[in-house]
Amino acid sequence: MDGPRPVLRRGRDRGKDQSYVLFDVEPRALSRMLLPVGELTKDEVRARAADLGLATADKPDSQEICFVSPGDHARLVAHRLGGSRAGEIVDTANRPLGTHDGIEHFTVGQRQGIGIAVGHPLYVVRIEAGDNRVVVGTAEEVPQEKLVASQARWLVPTPDGPFEAAVQVRSARPAVPALVTPLEGGRFVAEFFREADRRPGAISPGQAAVCYVDDRLVGGGWID
């Protein structure tokens, strides 16, 4: 705790750090949570599990959504949407390139599985859900420079002006430097530096944008 506010830091094992998915936990709930493996590496956790005779000590790492059958998340999303939403695939100039079986099969920045061959790699640039349309383009056309996030939750006093932070936009991507500017209505803007090695990867609406100062999680929001 830091006074009345809990402090949430990255786990020691950066390759398995789960702090990114905890940004939206209410501070009063976070202050009552126990995170006993934060100081351990995954190998150390497995060794302790083996010593205790736990059946999961050698269980393979999960690579999918843990509560959804592997590779079947699209079916779950389609069910929640009331059915698969097939539509058109177009380029950024709105030229038709083909069709798809449902927008639930795509995410911004995706390269594999688009099903269109044009002689050079294609990436999902955006998803126009209202029209069931998937827009594709080159890697340079995938948004990586700026994001706006809403429903911000801060584990520090709400910043009253711009500040520098490392911002992470996907659980499997590293956080990269950005200038974060809080806005009214629980929103913020994160502007990333232009150097190639300081880009966050594809910015996808619906994903979390989480801000770190040093190794401390200071807040985050949902990308609009």
Secondary structure as the mmCIF struct_conf table of DSSP 4:
data_model
#
loop_
_struct_conf.conf_type_id
_struct_conf.id
_struct_conf.beg_label_comp_id
_struct_conf.beg_label_asym_id
_struct_conf.beg_label_seq_id
_struct_conf.end_label_comp_id
_struct_conf.end_label_asym_id
_struct_conf.end_label_seq_id
STRN STRN1 ASP A 2 ASP A 2
TURN_TY1_P TURN_TY1_P1 GLY A 3 PRO A 4
STRN STRN2 ARG A 5 ARG A 5
STRN STRN3 LEU A 8 ARG A 9
BEND BEND1 ARG A 12 ASP A 13
HELX_RH_3T_P HELX_RH_3T_P1 ARG A 14 LYS A 16
HELX_RH_3T_P HELX_RH_3T_P2 SER A 19 LEU A 22
TURN_TY1_P TURN_TY1_P2 PHE A 23 ASP A 24
BEND BEND2 VAL A 25 VAL A 25
HELX_RH_AL_P HELX_RH_AL_P1 PRO A 27 LEU A 30
TURN_TY1_P TURN_TY1_P3 SER A 31 ARG A 32
TURN_TY1_P TURN_TY1_P4 PRO A 36 GLU A 39
BEND BEND3 LEU A 40 LEU A 40
HELX_RH_AL_P HELX_RH_AL_P2 LYS A 42 ASP A 51
TURN_TY1_P TURN_TY1_P5 LEU A 52 GLY A 53
HELX_RH_3T_P HELX_RH_3T_P3 ALA A 55 ASP A 58
HELX_LH_PP_P HELX_LH_PP_P1 LYS A 59 SER A 62
BEND BEND4 GLU A 64 GLU A 64
TURN_TY1_P TURN_TY1_P6 CYS A 66 PHE A 67
BEND BEND5 VAL A 68 VAL A 68
TURN_TY1_P TURN_TY1_P7 PRO A 70 GLY A 71
HELX_RH_AL_P HELX_RH_AL_P3 HIS A 73 LEU A 81
TURN_TY1_P TURN_TY1_P8 GLY A 82 GLY A 82
BEND BEND6 GLY A 83 GLY A 83
STRN STRN4 GLY A 87 ASP A 91
TURN_TY1_P TURN_TY1_P9 THR A 92 ALA A 93
STRN STRN5 PRO A 96 HIS A 100
BEND BEND7 ASP A 101 ASP A 101
HELX_RH_3T_P HELX_RH_3T_P4 ILE A 103 HIS A 105
TURN_TY1_P TURN_TY1_P10 VAL A 108 GLY A 109
TURN_TY1_P TURN_TY1_P11 GLN A 112 GLY A 113
BEND BEND8 VAL A 118 HIS A 120
STRN STRN6 TYR A 123 GLU A 128
HELX_RH_3T_P HELX_RH_3T_P5 ALA A 129 ASP A 131
TURN_TY1_P TURN_TY1_P12 ASN A 132 ASN A 132
STRN STRN7 ARG A 133 GLY A 137
HELX_RH_3T_P HELX_RH_3T_P6 ALA A 139 GLU A 141
BEND BEND9 VAL A 142 VAL A 142
BEND BEND10 GLU A 145 GLU A 145
STRN STRN8 LYS A 146 TRP A 154
BEND BEND11 LEU A 155 PRO A 157
HELX_LH_PP_P HELX_LH_PP_P2 THR A 158 PRO A 159
BEND BEND12 ASP A 160 GLY A 161
STRN STRN9 PHE A 163 GLN A 168
BEND BEND13 ARG A 170 ARG A 170
TURN_TY1_P TURN_TY1_P13 SER A 171 ALA A 172
BEND BEND14 ARG A 173 ARG A 173
STRN STRN10 VAL A 176 LEU A 183
TURN_TY1_P TURN_TY1_P14 GLU A 184 GLY A 186
STRN STRN11 ARG A 187 PHE A 192
BEND BEND15 ARG A 194 GLU A 195
HELX_RH_3T_P HELX_RH_3T_P7 ALA A 196 ARG A 198
BEND BEND16 GLY A 201 GLY A 201
TURN_TY1_P TURN_TY1_P15 PRO A 205 GLY A 206
BEND BEND17 GLN A 207 GLN A 207
STRN STRN12 ALA A 208 VAL A 213
TURN_TY1_P TURN_TY1_P16 ASP A 214 ASP A 215
STRN STRN13 ARG A 216 ILE A 223
#
